[in-house]
């Protein structure tokens, strides 16, 4: 199983990517699963189960709604592929085991948070706070991260972002770091521990800067959420840590 596990993980990632999209849309649209969550954004045609797998649907129906013929959002397929690649790399690094399960869980948690933040510019407490508690327990009990490292990772992460938030208010008279970002640092710090915080923050700030330079106009006023870049930093830290097989 270990030999084929990366491929199986990639296929699982495609399915999980679709699930993460549905979870994010469930929060964003405030809809129940029985009231049109699984629907075309244009005509509200209820999608069949295979149409939720955006990548598979693009191969079968060329990504077009069977009812109105309009293209379904390509970003959904992109998310599925990205999650599939993430799961493949994670399985290649760790193989099957408790660590893979923990990182799959919190990787998915952060992807859902990122999708919500990109759409609504919020990181909901209903996901961040329980996630922080679960991250601390899993880090200490499953990943065997030292108790003090996990605790200090969360506290130092929150403290650094509170200081950054205050500095932005003092220097620029505006809040460039949101309260959701501060709370998210608790979850990420608990999961990674103190030693990984510099790499996490370095990847997050660098990727944010490169994204802004590459895709956003300097003149346009754009509210760019920082949560997805922090989550990208988490995924990168996990993949760059020691233990490649």
Secondary structure in CASP SS format (residue, H / E / C, confidence):
PFRMAT SS
TARGET T0000
AUTHOR 0000-0000-0000
METHOD secondary structure of the structure
MODEL  1
X C 1.00
X H 1.00
X H 1.00
X H 1.00
X H 1.00
X H 1.00
X H 1.00
X H 1.00
X H 1.00
X H 1.00
X H 1.00
X H 1.00
X H 1.00
X H 1.00
X H 1.00
X H 1.00
X H 1.00
X H 1.00
X H 1.00
X H 1.00
X H 1.00
X H 1.00
X H 1.00
X H 1.00
X H 1.00
X H 1.00
X H 1.00
X H 1.00
X H 1.00
X C 1.00
X C 1.00
X C 1.00
X C 1.00
X C 1.00
X C 1.00
X C 1.00
X C 1.00
X C 1.00
X E 1.00
X C 1.00
X C 1.00
X C 1.00
X C 1.00
X C 1.00
X C 1.00
X E 1.00
X C 1.00
X C 1.00
X H 1.00
X H 1.00
X H 1.00
X H 1.00
X C 1.00
X H 1.00
X H 1.00
X H 1.00
X H 1.00
X H 1.00
X H 1.00
X H 1.00
X H 1.00
X C 1.00
X C 1.00
X E 1.00
X C 1.00
X C 1.00
X C 1.00
X C 1.00
X C 1.00
X C 1.00
X E 1.00
X C 1.00
X C 1.00
X H 1.00
X H 1.00
X H 1.00
X H 1.00
X H 1.00
X H 1.00
X H 1.00
X H 1.00
X H 1.00
X H 1.00
X H 1.00
X H 1.00
X H 1.00
X H 1.00
X H 1.00
X H 1.00
X H 1.00
X H 1.00
X H 1.00
X H 1.00
X H 1.00
X C 1.00
X C 1.00
X C 1.00
X H 1.00
X H 1.00
X H 1.00
X H 1.00
X H 1.00
X H 1.00
X H 1.00
X H 1.00
X H 1.00
X H 1.00
X H 1.00
X H 1.00
X H 1.00
X H 1.00
X H 1.00
X H 1.00
X H 1.00
X H 1.00
X H 1.00
X H 1.00
X H 1.00
X H 1.00
X H 1.00
X C 1.00
X C 1.00
X C 1.00
X C 1.00
X H 1.00
X H 1.00
X H 1.00
X H 1.00
X H 1.00
X H 1.00
X H 1.00
X H 1.00
X H 1.00
X H 1.00
X H 1.00
X H 1.00
X H 1.00
X H 1.00
X H 1.00
X H 1.00
X H 1.00
X C 1.00
X C 1.00
X C 1.00
X C 1.00
X C 1.00
X H 1.00
X H 1.00
X H 1.00
X H 1.00
X H 1.00
X H 1.00
X H 1.00
X H 1.00
X H 1.00
X H 1.00
X H 1.00
X H 1.00
X H 1.00
X H 1.00
X H 1.00
X H 1.00
X H 1.00
X H 1.00
X H 1.00
X H 1.00
X H 1.00
X H 1.00
X H 1.00
X H 1.00
X H 1.00
X H 1.00
X C 1.00
X C 1.00
X C 1.00
X C 1.00
X C 1.00
X C 1.00
X H 1.00
X H 1.00
X H 1.00
X H 1.00
X H 1.00
X H 1.00
X H 1.00
X H 1.00
X H 1.00
X H 1.00
X H 1.00
X H 1.00
X H 1.00
X H 1.00
X C 1.00
X H 1.00
X H 1.00
X H 1.00
X H 1.00
X H 1.00
X H 1.00
X H 1.00
X H 1.00
X H 1.00
X H 1.00
X H 1.00
X H 1.00
X H 1.00
X H 1.00
X H 1.00
X H 1.00
X H 1.00
X H 1.00
X H 1.00
X H 1.00
X H 1.00
X H 1.00
X C 1.00
X C 1.00
X C 1.00
X C 1.00
X C 1.00
X C 1.00
X C 1.00
X C 1.00
X C 1.00
X C 1.00
X C 1.00
X H 1.00
X H 1.00
X H 1.00
X H 1.00
X H 1.00
X H 1.00
X H 1.00
X H 1.00
X H 1.00
X H 1.00
X H 1.00
X H 1.00
X H 1.00
X H 1.00
X C 1.00
X C 1.00
X C 1.00
X C 1.00
X C 1.00
END
